[in-house]
Amino acid sequence: MMVMSAKIKAVIIDDDQMTLQGLTRTIDWQKLNVEIAGLAIDGMEGLAMIEEHQPDLILTDIYMPRMDGIAMLQSARQAGSKAEVIILSGYDDFNYAKSALKLKVSDYLSKPATVPEIEAVLLETIQKIKQSNQHEEKERELKDLVKYHLPETKKRLLKGMLEPHFCEKEFFGKATKQLGLHFTNQIFTVAVLEYVVPIGKAHFESKDLLTYTYAVTNILEELISKQANVYLADVQKNKFVLVFAQPHHLRKETSKNRMKYVIKQFIEPIKNYLKLDVWVSLGTIENEVSMVWRSYRQAINALIERASVEENWLVADEQSLNKPSESLPSKPIEHYQSLMEVVLEGRSDELAAHISGLLLTLNEHKAMNVHYMRSVVIDLMGMLAISLYQQGINVEDIYSNVRWYQDLERINHAQDLESWLKETMALVCDAMANRVNHKHKKTVDYIKKYVKEHLNEDVTLDIIADKVSLTRNYLSQIFKDVTGENYNSYVTHVRMERAKELMMSGKYKLYEITAMVGYKNNAYFSQQFKKHMGCNPSDYC
């Protein structure tokens, strides 16, 4: 079904009634897809009409009573009109019309002008308007797409800062620029807030953990919105990771006291309204954003070893940071996060490798026992349940017979842990793949449209990734998840199909077709064509 383009809106201003009537009657405006929004006999009327109708095209005389055409155009431009302008005026007005160049006038016609002359100028100007409208539409589409991805971009940025070497990646620089975040001349500290449901709390069930975490998340997000340079970087079951950025000239003690003051404002409603116990650990103060991961790891370790600490405040110090736990080994947080990312993004083809990597890391710990393995299951269960809940998904919707905490009883050996990981994570991963495909269809539609419109150019995935503010690898994964094929294969297929159409038309030579579908070398194009079509280009038609 052919979709008609929107009509171009035009106004005509001339103090000569015969000119107005002649233009409206002799020009086939319907054929040009132009709607005459109004006629005016002087600049004052014309300006009012321009402001009312916001036309795409203005046809105007110069000398008119009350307000001339130049003054009218100046006022219209100052008011924001971007309309294309064609001046219709006598030959004697030509010198006066030179000032119209500053007003971005498209063309100038001397009276009397023939109908073919007028139509030729109109066709050229209308084509310019269409191209401008198409460009603006593409810019709006791209802007909307970037805005659509901003929450995801911010989430990936803040979470990524908790990983070593993340700030060295190209995505970090692009994302901070896109989000308007500045991390220079600042010091950074990670605070990990963990809530605990008191033992004496009546009628508590494990599923209530989701509700509590959701409630705490809402409280923190509302309070953080009123604070400068405090970020909620991650939510892990009943733990919340906050990143504080403060002026670099602050003394360490002053910085800690400021953070404690702010966090106490966060803790108060959690304790008073939700009746939860809260622990908070502070990592060390780091001078570079690239070292946020170190502060994070230190804060997590302080929480793990808090059994011997009676205070609810835990502040990591340089001497105790790298001291291993005497009870249980540190948790492989980076592996947890990467596994969650793969599962929640439905990247089934990467799942086995991430599970193997996690198991390999766990097996390196000599202190790993049944208690430790079960704690790993609890960690992962919590992270998974919370992440799903944040996306509006109940675990039961994916796995109706799930019995999270009963599963702990069957984790007695490393093989049990491996089986649980493969079974549970694969189930959720497959379910999420379908949701991810639907969610990212809009992005893939943009990629396909961009490729078809720039087929004669070097349409690399890096160029598109830069436009939508996503990493190349992530965009590649999105495309493959949704379409089932990799990006390069798709581009080649589109180029070959377009080449077939051009050959069938019989209008172009081989070297022209080669360039039109984005190849610089005839021989390479012929090689690709034969590979995909089974014959040489010369034998196709």
Wavefront OBJ file of the C-alpha trace (Angstrom):
o trace
v 0.000 0.000 0.000
v 1.470 3.353 -1.090
v 1.644 5.978 1.654
v 1.063 9.522 0.375
v 3.450 12.146 1.700
v 1.973 15.080 3.608
v 0.989 18.058 1.490
v 3.292 21.063 1.358
v 1.587 24.151 2.762
v 2.065 27.416 0.847
v 0.966 31.061 1.079
v 1.044 33.671 -1.698
v 1.444 37.398 -0.984
v 1.061 39.985 -3.764
v -0.762 43.298 -4.017
v -1.731 42.506 -7.613
v -5.050 40.618 -7.627
v -4.456 39.397 -11.199
v -1.171 37.813 -10.099
v -2.870 36.088 -7.154
v -5.701 34.770 -9.322
v -3.341 33.761 -12.101
v -1.073 31.761 -9.793
v -3.959 29.942 -8.117
v -5.660 29.041 -11.419
v -2.846 28.315 -13.865
v -0.536 26.239 -11.650
v -1.581 22.617 -11.022
v -1.026 22.729 -7.274
v -2.731 19.357 -6.772
v -0.194 17.703 -9.036
v 2.619 19.372 -7.102
v 1.073 18.098 -3.837
v 0.816 21.678 -2.554
v -2.029 23.130 -0.492
v -2.566 26.883 -0.766
v -3.216 27.844 2.869
v -3.994 31.482 2.109
v -3.616 34.585 -0.042
v -2.628 38.067 1.140
v -2.442 41.458 -0.574
v 0.252 43.128 1.551
v 3.079 42.372 3.977
v 1.007 42.927 7.127
v -1.630 40.404 6.037
v 1.114 38.106 4.799
v 2.969 38.140 8.118
v -0.237 37.341 10.039
v -0.933 34.472 7.630
v 2.604 33.101 7.980
v 2.346 33.165 11.779
v -1.068 31.454 11.650
v -0.390 28.715 9.105
v 3.383 28.149 9.499
v 3.759 27.354 5.781
v 6.553 25.348 4.151
v 6.626 27.674 1.132
v 6.163 31.445 0.741
v 5.662 33.122 -2.662
v 5.829 36.899 -2.282
v 6.216 40.189 -4.090
v 8.652 42.804 -2.737
v 6.948 46.195 -3.143
v 3.587 46.120 -1.363
v 1.571 48.640 0.684
v 1.817 48.897 4.497
v 4.752 46.418 4.739
v 7.077 45.380 1.920
v 8.153 41.790 1.280
v 11.650 42.164 2.731
v 10.377 43.573 6.054
v 7.732 40.860 6.173
v 10.356 38.114 5.649
v 12.650 39.642 8.266
v 9.837 39.561 10.835
v 8.863 36.013 9.817
v 12.449 34.769 10.176
v 12.777 36.428 13.587
v 9.571 34.643 14.624
v 11.151 31.299 13.678
v 9.782 30.607 10.203
v 11.967 28.195 8.229
v 9.850 28.286 5.071
v 11.442 28.246 1.636
v 10.851 31.577 -0.157
v 10.323 32.393 -3.835
v 10.220 36.087 -4.734
v 7.979 37.168 -7.634
v 8.724 40.758 -8.581
v 9.467 43.206 -11.397
v 12.896 43.523 -13.018
v 13.403 46.951 -11.478
v 13.247 45.387 -8.028
v 16.288 43.168 -8.598
v 18.814 45.322 -6.736
v 16.425 45.613 -3.802
v 15.982 41.852 -3.843
v 19.697 41.267 -3.206
v 19.091 41.867 0.496
v 16.768 38.848 0.365
v 19.828 36.620 0.104
v 20.454 37.197 3.797
v 16.935 35.935 4.445
v 17.679 32.592 2.747
v 15.447 33.135 -0.269
v 15.370 30.037 -2.487
v 14.750 31.688 -5.859
v 13.819 34.920 -7.630
v 11.411 35.217 -10.566
v 11.010 38.400 -12.576
v 7.518 39.367 -13.663
v 6.070 38.487 -16.018
v 7.150 34.844 -15.708
v 5.727 32.058 -17.851
v 3.904 29.086 -16.317
v 6.726 26.655 -17.272
v 9.271 28.979 -15.627
v 7.209 29.194 -12.441
v 6.590 25.422 -12.372
v 10.293 24.682 -12.864
v 11.231 26.887 -9.900
v 8.414 25.404 -7.825
v 9.507 21.834 -8.589
v 13.079 22.583 -7.554
v 11.985 24.353 -4.346
v 9.452 21.640 -3.453
v 12.160 19.002 -3.858
v 14.349 21.011 -1.478
v 11.476 21.144 1.043
v 10.929 17.386 0.801
v 14.615 16.679 1.343
v 14.682 19.040 4.326
v 11.582 17.390 5.829
v 13.081 13.927 5.333
v 16.310 15.037 6.989
v 14.421 16.524 9.941
v 12.352 13.344 10.261
v 15.508 11.214 10.348
v 17.054 13.507 12.947
v 13.911 13.260 15.092
v 13.852 9.497 14.703
v 17.515 9.218 15.713
v 17.043 11.627 18.631
v 14.049 9.623 19.865
v 16.012 6.386 19.556
v 18.957 7.793 21.531
v 16.546 9.120 24.184
v 14.857 5.718 24.274
v 18.190 4.095 25.111
v 19.330 6.682 27.701
v 18.030 4.811 30.790
v 19.685 1.613 29.560
v 22.880 3.531 28.759
v 23.010 5.060 32.253
v 22.314 1.698 33.873
v 25.128 0.007 31.916
v 27.508 2.892 32.632
v 27.012 2.966 36.402
v 27.056 -0.806 36.712
v 30.118 -1.014 34.491
v 32.045 1.391 36.736
v 32.055 -1.373 39.357
v 34.220 -3.514 37.063
v 37.999 -3.191 36.542
v 39.128 -1.537 33.270
v 35.577 -0.504 32.301
v 36.527 3.172 32.149
v 39.133 2.376 29.510
v 36.435 1.257 27.085
v 35.201 3.561 24.336
v 31.627 3.150 25.577
v 32.499 4.897 28.851
v 33.534 8.111 27.095
v 30.546 8.116 24.751
v 28.045 7.322 27.496
v 29.293 10.009 29.903
v 29.098 12.580 27.112
v 25.614 11.447 26.096
v 24.370 11.559 29.677
v 26.131 14.834 30.494
v 28.103 13.293 33.356
v 31.498 14.733 34.339
v 33.890 12.762 36.538
v 36.976 15.000 36.490
v 38.491 16.700 39.568
v 36.498 14.450 41.877
v 37.096 11.730 44.448
v 34.950 8.618 44.552
v 33.686 6.265 47.219
v 31.334 3.322 46.999
v 28.830 2.685 49.761
v 27.039 -0.661 49.940
v 23.775 -0.590 51.858
v 22.324 -3.920 52.947
v 19.018 -4.419 54.714
v 18.127 -7.393 56.895
v 14.632 -8.471 57.929
v 14.684 -8.795 61.750
v 14.370 -12.354 63.027
v 11.363 -11.490 65.147
v 9.361 -10.029 62.238
v 6.059 -11.889 62.111
v 4.759 -13.715 59.014
v 7.875 -13.087 56.946
v 8.297 -15.250 53.856
v 11.191 -15.368 51.436
v 9.061 -13.955 48.633
v 8.600 -10.775 50.717
v 12.240 -9.976 49.940
v 11.155 -8.789 46.495
v 8.645 -6.359 47.942
v 11.127 -4.984 50.469
v 13.810 -4.509 47.812
v 11.356 -2.750 45.522
v 10.305 -0.445 48.369
v 13.902 0.337 49.382
v 14.786 1.025 45.731
v 11.956 3.552 45.463
v 13.037 5.290 48.677
v 16.656 5.523 47.538
v 15.814 6.736 44.026
v 13.563 9.480 45.398
v 16.163 10.679 47.914
v 19.063 10.420 45.428
v 17.132 12.599 42.977
v 17.495 15.409 45.523
v 21.251 14.909 45.940
v 24.020 15.994 43.592
v 26.640 13.478 42.486
v 25.175 10.418 44.209
v 24.325 7.466 41.961
v 22.497 4.176 42.505
v 24.824 1.924 40.534
v 23.349 -1.513 41.179
v 20.768 -3.507 43.123
v 21.721 -7.020 44.231
v 19.045 -8.887 46.167
v 19.057 -6.945 49.464
v 22.181 -4.904 48.692
v 22.286 -1.448 47.101
v 25.467 -0.011 45.611
v 25.849 3.773 45.812
v 28.635 5.781 44.186
v 29.558 9.127 45.749
v 31.489 11.736 43.735
v 32.851 14.683 45.720
v 35.231 17.633 45.074
v 38.825 16.414 44.972
v 40.051 19.052 47.450
v 38.082 17.580 50.388
v 39.987 15.969 53.235
v 39.273 12.253 53.683
v 37.654 12.709 57.072
v 35.428 15.498 55.768
v 34.435 13.366 52.799
v 33.491 10.407 55.011
v 31.486 12.585 57.361
v 29.551 14.084 54.451
v 28.747 10.644 53.074
v 27.662 9.386 56.485
v 25.360 12.357 56.869
v 23.712 11.758 53.475
v 23.401 7.993 54.003
v 21.775 8.520 57.390
v 19.069 10.479 55.560
v 18.635 7.435 53.318
v 18.556 4.926 56.168
v 16.034 6.713 58.377
v 12.872 6.038 56.289
v 13.995 2.449 55.625
v 14.216 1.793 59.346
v 11.182 3.802 60.405
v 8.693 2.875 57.668
v 9.816 -0.586 56.618
v 11.094 -1.677 60.056
v 14.278 -3.192 58.609
v 17.778 -3.436 60.038
v 20.377 -1.762 57.837
v 24.133 -2.181 57.423
v 26.272 0.232 55.442
v 29.876 -0.263 54.373
v 32.104 2.395 52.835
v 34.957 1.521 50.525
v 38.107 3.572 50.414
v 38.248 6.970 48.762
v 39.673 6.800 45.245
v 41.121 9.702 43.262
v 40.068 8.453 39.819
v 36.753 7.219 38.430
v 38.671 4.309 36.912
v 39.264 3.010 40.459
v 35.636 2.971 41.585
v 35.688 -0.818 41.197
v 38.365 -1.021 43.901
v 36.292 0.969 46.380
v 33.305 -1.248 45.511
v 35.205 -4.478 46.053
v 36.510 -3.206 49.371
v 33.044 -2.204 50.566
v 31.671 -5.643 49.630
v 34.514 -7.400 51.468
v 33.817 -5.303 54.555
v 30.197 -6.502 54.494
v 31.207 -10.141 54.076
v 33.459 -9.952 57.143
v 31.040 -7.996 59.284
v 30.128 -10.971 61.528
v 32.657 -9.846 64.123
v 31.609 -6.200 63.941
v 28.806 -5.001 66.167
v 28.380 -1.547 64.666
v 26.039 -0.912 61.749
v 28.694 1.260 60.095
v 31.625 -0.466 58.401
v 34.448 1.612 56.965
v 37.115 -0.180 54.971
v 40.728 0.722 55.763
v 43.886 0.138 53.759
v 45.243 -2.520 56.138
v 42.150 -4.720 56.103
v 41.140 -4.300 52.468
v 43.016 -7.195 50.968
v 42.842 -9.480 53.981
v 41.023 -12.690 52.948
v 38.010 -13.827 54.930
v 38.750 -16.480 57.504
v 35.271 -17.970 57.250
v 34.326 -17.941 53.566
v 36.204 -16.789 50.445
v 35.158 -13.569 48.724
v 32.271 -13.815 46.295
v 33.097 -13.474 42.579
v 30.907 -10.407 42.105
v 32.132 -9.683 38.552
v 31.142 -13.202 37.462
v 27.735 -12.799 39.117
v 27.119 -9.559 37.231
v 28.254 -10.815 33.837
v 26.133 -13.963 34.234
v 23.073 -11.867 35.147
v 23.672 -9.649 32.128
v 23.750 -12.631 29.774
v 20.620 -14.193 31.292
v 18.548 -11.003 31.414
v 19.486 -10.039 27.857
v 18.587 -13.531 26.624
v 22.036 -14.221 25.145
v 21.623 -18.018 25.168
v 24.681 -18.690 23.013
v 26.951 -17.109 25.679
v 25.344 -18.755 28.702
v 27.420 -21.948 28.843
v 30.703 -20.041 28.710
v 29.701 -17.715 31.567
v 28.518 -20.609 33.737
v 31.806 -22.427 33.086
v 33.756 -19.273 33.976
v 31.864 -18.877 37.241
v 32.342 -22.536 38.202
v 36.037 -22.377 37.362
v 36.464 -19.367 39.658
v 34.483 -21.004 42.452
v 36.513 -24.226 42.219
v 39.717 -22.245 42.783
v 38.610 -21.563 46.359
v 39.928 -24.206 48.699
v 37.487 -23.078 51.365
v 34.434 -23.803 49.177
v 32.032 -26.069 51.029
v 28.323 -26.848 51.058
v 27.534 -23.692 53.008
v 29.474 -21.577 50.512
v 27.829 -23.205 47.452
v 24.386 -22.665 48.928
v 25.246 -19.028 49.635
v 26.152 -18.693 45.922
v 22.701 -20.032 45.010
v 21.043 -17.567 47.407
v 23.027 -14.676 45.921
v 22.117 -15.609 42.364
v 18.487 -16.339 43.211
v 18.146 -12.954 44.834
v 19.840 -11.059 42.016
v 17.733 -12.859 39.415
v 14.442 -12.401 41.227
v 15.057 -8.696 41.882
v 16.170 -8.012 38.311
v 13.080 -9.749 36.922
v 10.816 -7.953 39.373
v 12.254 -4.591 38.301
v 11.210 -5.417 34.743
v 7.684 -6.258 35.877
v 8.178 -10.020 35.700
v 7.327 -12.516 38.419
v 9.554 -15.557 38.634
v 6.436 -17.754 38.582
v 5.596 -16.401 35.100
v 8.749 -18.058 33.768
v 9.083 -21.077 36.016
v 5.685 -22.044 37.439
v 7.005 -24.885 39.595
v 9.885 -22.889 41.036
v 10.789 -23.645 44.645
v 13.779 -21.410 45.211
v 14.608 -22.167 48.783
v 13.788 -25.890 48.572
v 16.462 -26.067 45.872
v 19.086 -25.306 48.494
v 18.593 -28.738 50.052
v 19.813 -30.496 46.927
v 23.054 -28.477 46.642
v 25.588 -30.792 48.264
v 28.293 -31.193 45.606
v 29.888 -29.087 42.896
v 27.957 -31.095 40.305
v 24.690 -30.128 42.022
v 25.594 -26.459 41.751
v 26.491 -26.878 38.086
v 23.182 -28.653 37.344
v 21.194 -25.972 39.155
v 22.960 -23.188 37.275
v 22.424 -24.763 33.862
v 18.791 -25.680 34.490
v 17.626 -22.441 36.101
v 19.652 -19.941 34.109
v 18.845 -21.573 30.752
v 15.129 -21.475 31.513
v 15.146 -17.771 32.365
v 17.558 -16.937 29.552
v 15.299 -18.515 26.906
v 12.260 -16.693 28.270
v 14.082 -13.366 28.296
v 15.337 -13.867 24.730
v 11.757 -13.553 23.466
v 11.193 -10.352 25.482
v 14.520 -8.860 24.385
v 13.740 -9.576 20.719
v 10.475 -7.664 20.995
v 12.040 -4.809 22.978
v 14.854 -4.260 20.489
v 12.795 -4.594 17.301
v 12.597 -0.795 17.061
v 16.384 -0.528 17.102
v 16.784 -3.246 14.466
v 14.175 -1.547 12.262
v 16.281 1.630 12.429
v 19.445 -0.321 11.481
v 17.729 -1.898 8.467
v 16.337 1.429 7.325
v 19.734 3.126 7.699
v 21.478 0.386 5.683
v 19.004 0.645 2.806
v 19.260 4.438 2.694
v 23.098 4.454 2.763
v 23.769 1.347 0.687
v 26.380 3.089 -1.456
v 28.372 4.070 1.644
v 30.548 2.229 4.133
v 27.698 1.197 6.453
v 29.735 -0.245 9.319
v 28.130 -1.186 12.598
v 30.488 1.250 14.360
v 28.829 4.180 12.567
v 25.314 3.083 13.579
v 26.404 2.247 17.147
v 27.785 5.770 17.489
v 24.460 7.239 16.335
v 22.353 5.335 18.884
v 24.938 5.571 21.721
v 25.389 1.832 22.188
v 28.522 -0.274 21.952
v 29.254 -2.022 18.676
v 29.258 -5.459 20.304
v 25.969 -4.865 22.110
v 24.313 -3.588 18.933
v 25.645 -6.586 17.015
v 24.164 -8.909 19.631
v 20.802 -7.113 19.499
v 20.701 -7.453 15.708
v 21.509 -11.151 15.778
v 19.060 -11.873 18.600
v 16.205 -10.219 16.715
v 16.973 -11.277 13.133
v 18.825 -14.548 13.603
v 21.662 -13.429 11.313
v 24.759 -11.337 11.804
v 24.913 -7.753 10.637
v 27.506 -8.217 7.866
v 25.513 -11.062 6.302
v 22.427 -8.878 6.280
v 24.247 -5.966 4.603
v 25.670 -8.278 1.927
v 22.226 -9.782 1.283
v 20.639 -6.332 0.882
v 23.421 -5.238 -1.453
v 23.005 -8.318 -3.639
v 19.236 -7.881 -3.861
v 19.690 -4.227 -4.834
v 22.321 -5.198 -7.400
v 19.842 -7.649 -8.975
v 17.226 -4.899 -9.274
v 19.707 -2.517 -10.908
v 20.857 -5.185 -13.361
v 17.295 -6.041 -14.331
v 16.599 -2.378 -15.090
v 19.247 -2.456 -17.831
v 20.122 1.201 -17.197
v 23.544 0.836 -15.566
v 26.940 -0.574 -16.310
v 28.665 -3.007 -13.982
v 31.062 -0.427 -12.499
v 28.109 1.885 -11.783
v 26.170 -0.873 -10.021
v 29.289 -1.791 -8.042
v 29.525 1.747 -6.645
v 25.763 2.079 -6.114
v 25.683 -0.930 -3.779
v 28.728 0.107 -1.765
v 31.642 -1.763 -3.344
v 34.822 -0.032 -4.501
v 36.221 -2.923 -6.521
v 34.476 -4.583 -9.487
v 36.319 -7.852 -9.036
v 35.359 -8.164 -5.369
v 31.745 -7.300 -6.144
v 31.659 -9.966 -8.885
v 33.165 -12.486 -6.480
v 30.516 -11.710 -3.830
v 27.731 -11.779 -6.406
v 28.742 -15.198 -7.691
v 29.066 -16.508 -4.139
v 25.518 -15.455 -3.299
v 23.738 -15.822 -6.648
v 25.632 -18.745 -8.178
v 26.597 -16.914 -11.358
v 28.680 -13.987 -12.572
v 26.995 -10.566 -12.905
v 27.503 -10.696 -16.690
v 25.525 -13.965 -16.874
v 22.645 -12.814 -14.675
v 20.625 -10.885 -17.237
l 1 2 3 4 5 6 7 8 9 10 11 12 13 14 15 16 17 18 19 20 21 22 23 24 25 26 27 28 29 30 31 32 33 34 35 36 37 38 39 40 41 42 43 44 45 46 47 48 49 50 51 52 53 54 55 56 57 58 59 60 61 62 63 64 65 66 67 68 69 70 71 72 73 74 75 76 77 78 79 80 81 82 83 84 85 86 87 88 89 90 91 92 93 94 95 96 97 98 99 100 101 102 103 104 105 106 107 108 109 110 111 112 113 114 115 116 117 118 119 120 121 122 123 124 125 126 127 128 129 130 131 132 133 134 135 136 137 138 139 140 141 142 143 144 145 146 147 148 149 150 151 152 153 154 155 156 157 158 159 160 161 162 163 164 165 166 167 168 169 170 171 172 173 174 175 176 177 178 179 180 181 182 183 184 185 186 187 188 189 190 191 192 193 194 195 196 197 198 199 200 201 202 203 204 205 206 207 208 209 210 211 212 213 214 215 216 217 218 219 220 221 222 223 224 225 226 227 228 229 230 231 232 233 234 235 236 237 238 239 240 241 242 243 244 245 246 247 248 249 250 251 252 253 254 255 256 257 258 259 260 261 262 263 264 265 266 267 268 269 270 271 272 273 274 275 276 277 278 279 280 281 282 283 284 285 286 287 288 289 290 291 292 293 294 295 296 297 298 299 300 301 302 303 304 305 306 307 308 309 310 311 312 313 314 315 316 317 318 319 320 321 322 323 324 325 326 327 328 329 330 331 332 333 334 335 336 337 338 339 340 341 342 343 344 345 346 347 348 349 350 351 352 353 354 355 356 357 358 359 360 361 362 363 364 365 366 367 368 369 370 371 372 373 374 375 376 377 378 379 380 381 382 383 384 385 386 387 388 389 390 391 392 393 394 395 396 397 398 399 400 401 402 403 404 405 406 407 408 409 410 411 412 413 414 415 416 417 418 419 420 421 422 423 424 425 426 427 428 429 430 431 432 433 434 435 436 437 438 439 440 441 442 443 444 445 446 447 448 449 450 451 452 453 454 455 456 457 458 459 460 461 462 463 464 465 466 467 468 469 470 471 472 473 474 475 476 477 478 479 480 481 482 483 484 485 486 487 488 489 490 491 492 493 494 495 496 497 498 499 500 501 502 503 504 505 506 507 508 509 510 511 512 513 514 515 516 517 518 519 520 521 522 523 524 525 526 527 528 529 530 531 532 533 534 535 536 537 538 539 540 541
